[in-house]
Amino acid sequence: MAAGRKRATAGALWSYEAEDEPLPEVGDLSVITDWSGAPRCVIRTTEVEVVPFGEVTAEFAATEGEGDSSLGYWRAVHERAFTRELAELNRAFDPAMPVVCERFEVVFDIESRPGDGPRRG
């Protein structure tokens, strides 16, 4: 998050439904952790839209900020990820499948806390 590129994320609606998990809502606050589970930042959801996979825009892909930020990269990576994820639900990837597109803002970044000096390893 410190780099500030990522301001959106996407998930398969079918996964939310299978896990009986509520969709994010505007105003929600979430703690984002790294792969080891350490908190990295707090985000606030600013927009949620459900659109077919094939209608996710280049602008959204760029806002998600992964890889080269292109729509082609976004589609390739997400198709692979959704294919694996949906296989566990006995569903197949479909370009018309609904995708939850969430935009957010970082409201607290652990690396930019006032009073914190440089971290030493």
Residue, then its C-alpha position, 0 to 999 in steps of 0.5 A: m500500500a505504501a506505493g499507493r498504486k492499488r486503489a481497487t480490488a475485485g472478487a467473484l460474486w459467486s464466491y461471496e454467495a457460496e461463503d454467505e459473505p456480505l458484499p462490501e459497502v460504501g463506508d466499510l473500514s477494513v484492515i489489510t494484512d500482508w501474507s504473514g497476517a501483519p496489519r499493513c493499512v486500513i482502507r475505507t470502501t468508496e464504491v462497489e459495483v457488480v459487473p460482468f467479468g467482460e465489462v470490467t473497464a481498463e480504468f478499473a484495471a489501472t486503479e487495481g494497480e497490479g502488473d502493468s495495470s493494463l486491462g489485458y493483464w487484469r483479465a489474464v490474471h483474474e481469469r486464472a485466479f477465478t478459474r481456480e477459485l470457482a473450481e472449488l465451488n464446482r463452477a466454471f469461469d464464465p466471461a459473463m460471470p458477475v464480479v464485485c469491483e470495490r474501490f477504496e482509499v487508504v485511511f491509515d498506512i502502518e508505514s507512515r505512522p507519525g513518530d515511527g522512525p526507520r525500521r531496522g531488520 
